[in-house]
């Protein structure tokens, strides 16, 4: 395995847009005690989706409908709380655990999007610019602990950096097929330029 893996990583270094999976089990064991204790309380994901004009995506584009009743029908079974504002925007609030048990192995796995929803991972300059144009309660997406208390910026940057340390780049080639257990592996995409097309299908 060492030889092919080394060749793959060297090839990945010459390409852009690689797929970098990281094992969720290793992520679950890496955060320091203070970080892990905070996340044991669970997370609250918040969205602000404007009604046609505003920063970020509209609820119409997000749910692919102009019908509020249809949006509520989609949200109802998910445990999400929602509120329509006077300006025809939609606020949502969803509480989820930070880890999950794999149904087949019973392993505790890191399974959350705190590092993607927290503005700290955008960088200090972007955070300041965003704060100057968008009120905190109108950020397209944000995350707190489940009780509404803020997540320290250093927690999410540590998690992001740990995930990047554990990731192994897979360089796409035309015709490749990659099967990913979405519970076992965290995954994403490196930056790239030029034209490309990657198709995704999900199954149970």
Rosetta blueprint (number, residue, H / E / L):
1 X L
2 X H
3 X H
4 X H
5 X H
6 X H
7 X H
8 X H
9 X H
10 X H
11 X H
12 X H
13 X H
14 X L
15 X L
16 X L
17 X L
18 X L
19 X E
20 X E
21 X E
22 X E
23 X E
24 X H
25 X H
26 X H
27 X H
28 X H
29 X H
30 X H
31 X L
32 X L
33 X H
34 X H
35 X H
36 X H
37 X H
38 X H
39 X H
40 X L
41 X L
42 X L
43 X E
44 X E
45 X E
46 X E
47 X E
48 X E
49 X E
50 X E
51 X L
52 X L
53 X L
54 X L
55 X L
56 X L
57 X L
58 X E
59 X H
60 X H
61 X H
62 X H
63 X H
64 X L
65 X L
66 X L
67 X L
68 X H
69 X H
70 X H
71 X H
72 X H
73 X H
74 X H
75 X H
76 X H
77 X L
78 X L
79 X L
80 X L
81 X E
82 X E
83 X E
84 X E
85 X L
86 X L
87 X L
88 X L
89 X L
90 X E
91 X E
92 X E
93 X E
94 X E
95 X E
96 X E
97 X L
98 X L
99 X E
100 X E
101 X E
102 X L
103 X L
104 X L
105 X L
106 X L
107 X L
108 X E
109 X E
110 X E
111 X L
112 X L
113 X L
114 X H
115 X H
116 X H
117 X H
118 X L
119 X H
120 X H
121 X H
122 X H
123 X L
124 X H
125 X H
126 X H
127 X H
128 X H
129 X H
130 X H
131 X H
132 X H
133 X H
134 X L
135 X L
136 X H
137 X H
138 X H
139 X L
140 X L
141 X E
142 X E
143 X E
144 X E
145 X E
146 X L
147 X L
148 X L
149 X L
150 X L
151 X L
152 X L
153 X H
154 X H
155 X H
156 X H
157 X H
158 X H
159 X H
160 X H
161 X H
162 X H
163 X H
164 X H
165 X H
166 X H
167 X L
168 X E
169 X E
170 X E
171 X L
172 X L
173 X L
174 X L
175 X L
176 X L
177 X L
178 X L
179 X L
180 X L
181 X L
182 X L
183 X L
184 X L
185 X E
186 X E
187 X L
188 X L
189 X L
190 X L
191 X L
192 X L
193 X L
194 X L
195 X L
196 X L
197 X L
198 X L
199 X L
200 X L
201 X L
202 X L
203 X L
204 X L
